Amino acid sequence: SVKNTELTTDYSKNGSIEFFSVSGAIPSKEPVMEKQPLPTDNDRTGTTDMEPNGYAVEENQQDSSEPPARAGWNSKLEYFLAQVGFSVGLGNVWRFPYLCHQNGGGAFLLLYVLLMLVVGIPLFFLELAAGQAIRQGSIGVWKYISPRLAGIGYSSCVVCFFVALYYNVILAWSLFYLGNSFQQPLPWEECPQEGNVTVKECEKSSPTSYFWYREALDITDSIDETGSFNPYIVCCLLAAWTIVCLGMFKGIKSSVKVMYFSSIFPYIVLFCFLIRGLMLDGAMEGITYMFYPKLEIWKDIQVWRQAATQVFFALGLGFGSIIAYSSYNPKNNNCHRDAYTVSFINFLTSVLATLVVFAVLGFRAKNKVMECIVSGYVEKSLMPVFNISDPKSVNTQHYSSWFQQHGSKIPGNLTACSLETEMQKGVEGTGLAFIAFTEAMTLLPGSPFWSALFFLMLLNLGLSTMFGTMEGILAPLKDRFKTLANNKTKLTVFSCIIGFVIGLLFTQRCGNYFVTMFDDYSATLPLIIVVVFETFSVSWLYGADRFLDDIQGMLGWRPHVIYKYLWKYICLLAMLGLLLATIIRMGIKPPTYKAWNQEKASEEDLEYPGWALAVLALLIIFAMMPVPLGFIHTVLQDRTKPPTRDAENGQYSIVSTDDKCETPLTELSELDQMNGTAALFS
């Protein structure tokens, strides 16, 4: 009987688990609950010939009834370009410099590196190792660890889809500006005229602001005013989705060819801008202002939240794209080294972009300050040190110090003309790319050339990230559903068509407000929750020690034990803290967005209306719904399964891992069997 039965286990040399029944301690010969061995390259349909380094050379013929074989990288360089291209995106250029500038400069860099080492890289390594070990997309990885966790993968797919929808709109904007860069003078260089009168909206703001809000977006005053579709942006969005579709047409085999250009070209442009930027007057003031450390900001919890969020999104954690790309690797690939290499390249790219941005913005700010000083009027007797009619004789720091002491005593229209104030204008997101940086380029000789180069760089940065995002959607679905695997091309084309049709929402006159909504809320909270589940399931449910054993089986050496404690405690607590801080912030501060007021010709913060808040809530709920639904579905499915004969008799059979299995990765169901819970996960 089950009551009188005692279960003993034995661990074989190859890491497999053997269960012995009590009757005479004789191993049962019938494998009842045998786990499915980890899929190996030889077991997969349509095996591939491999080079000595493990990367695919040529695919053999396969049975037409089976889904096509999982592709593999032709070389380590292809994989490396794909991972770097995905992780290095638009956020490195327009988000990181802003955060660094707002949160203490050099002090923020130190905090960012600390969090990247303690939280970012260990989680990045976890996703790389999971994908490489199981050779599946995000759905397959978490389903393999336990079917009850499959919802994590589906949530990643949903978030990737949300991000792809609005991210490609940014590429459409870049295409629009790229197309308008091939003319002299640039259309955003001067205010347009109506008859002999300058357009008031442009006169009150600036030529670049006017072109962005009125010519490119033709934006409404609030999200409540929808307006018609913008035909130029619709055409550019169609072109952007066409480029993505052509690049993804044959999976990684075609997208990686594009990445040879799209992943390398941005670095060439950044170095060109850096060299040119350092030669500009005001560049060093901008860079000095940027990196001046303010260590007191470490006491602010919001700075820690922003740094952790930036680490999280910069590495692309939770999207499933890291897992998808890593799943195409051979088992012996050194994913530990890859985690550090890609992470530090990402960080150095952010620093390079920050140097470029603040060198150019320093030049722009100094020009603005000089114009401000020259426009002021004061008697020479009251300002003996400066000759305001000669900008070259005026030092901005000396002027600022003098104004603080004597400015209030001077009659007339003299103002502070602060370099810091000018540096803070439009240095985040679309404001940086399409207003501030664009304005700075109009001041350079040969401005059309620099403008075309800049927007071509943005386009390529976005394309590499879009390829990774789409792979995070398509790879898990193809791995999960055989029908989709047999129709890869149709799936890719259909996904791009759906993305374009839904993306038309963002091409309305109020579309920019929806882009802001999706960017701020559709991904942040769901992705943090996804990574919390990932970390908890691997480090606690599956077991950090067992996961390290699996990595040892792949790499031939065991990673340091510190990863066990980082995954189980530090990373998990950090992600829970970030989740709590994000929820508290959303609860305390009502969600707002920046709207353009046409009459005032300036931005203003508005609260989202009730229906928009409902949309926000639905986006978050819809992204997270697969996790509980997947769990409930599997539990109900397990309860409806008829018990096996051996389970009824309370007998346990030998369960040994296939010798061909390269890692002893086992399912959670075995843990329950060992504990006698009789909970069937597989």
Secondary structure, DSSP 8 states (H G I E B T S, - for coil): --TT---EEEE-TTS-EEEE-SGGG---SS-SS-------TTTSSS-EEE-TTS-EEEE----TTS-------SSHHHHHHHHHHHHS-HHHHHTHHHHHHHTTTHHHHHHHHHHIIIIIHHHHHHHHHHHHHH-S-HHHHHHHH-GGGHHHHHHHHHHHHHHHHHHHHHHHHHHHHHHTTSSSS-TTSS--EETTEE-HHHHHS-HHHHIIIIIIS---SSTT----B-HHHHHHHHHHHHHHHHHTTTTHHHHHHHHHHHTTHHHHHHHHHHHHHHTSTTHHHHHHHHH---GGGGG-HHHHHHHHHHHHHHTTTTSSHHHHHHTTS-TT--HHHHHHHHHHHHHHHHHHHHHHHHHHHHHHHHHHHHHHHHH----GGG-SS--TT-GGG--HHHHHHHHHHHGGG--SS-----HHHHHTTT-SHHHIIIIIHHHHHHTSTTHHHHHHHHHHHHHHHHHHHHHHHHHHHHHHHHHH-HHHHTTHHHHHHHHHHHHHHHHGGGGBTTHHHHHHHIIIIISHHHHHHHHHHHHHIIIIIIIHHHHHHHHHHHHSS---THHHHIIIIIHHHHHHHHHHHHHHHHHHS--EEEEEETTTTEEEEEE--HHHHHHHHHHHHHHHTHHHHHHHHHHHHHHHS---HHHHHT--------TT-SS----HHHHHHHHT------
